[in-house]
Amino acid sequence: MNERVTKRPESFQGHSPDKYSLTATVDVSHVSGVDRISYEILVNGARVPMVNVIQSITLRPEMMNRIDAGELFHSNVSNTYEISLEPDKEPLGLSLGRNYILKPKAEIDSNILQRYADMYIKISYGPNDQRTEDYFYFQAEPSPRTNEYMKSWEIEK
């Protein structure tokens, strides 16, 4: 997926899927003396049977300069159990989240203000021989706390 982001970013759809609902959110918190940024996606409202749902997310490659992590990619591909979604049956949805530690503000340039909400998402489902693979580029919905954090960061710069 990382290669697709860098070499074919236009292949990611910018609109919501027809066969299920997909939302993306971003939140910022200050825990144990460090600033954290948290991303979450939620697949719910399946309108078709979705067998063995695999969710994957990554951020813009330049976010590596702003986040203290060895990898931006995250997925549930190595889960022990398959999760399937069906219309009007439990589970009603499936979420995937990842927390990152932000580098100190002094080390971050102002471009983060325009890029922190960018998410690349892959949702795949179906039997192994007939997998559906959907690729999306979303602007994650920032929490009120995230908006306040980014405003305060902009003022400090």
SULZI-V136820 format. One record per helix or strand of 3 or more residues. SS is the DSSP state (@ for helix, = for strand). FROM is the first residue (numbers start at 0). TO is the last residue. If there is no record, write none. Layout:
((SS/FROM/TO) (SS/FROM/TO))
This chain:
((@/1/6) (@/8/10) (=/20/30) (=/33/43) (=/53/58) (@/60/64) (=/92/101) (@/104/106) (@/111/114) (=/117/124) (@/127/129) (=/131/138) (@/143/155))
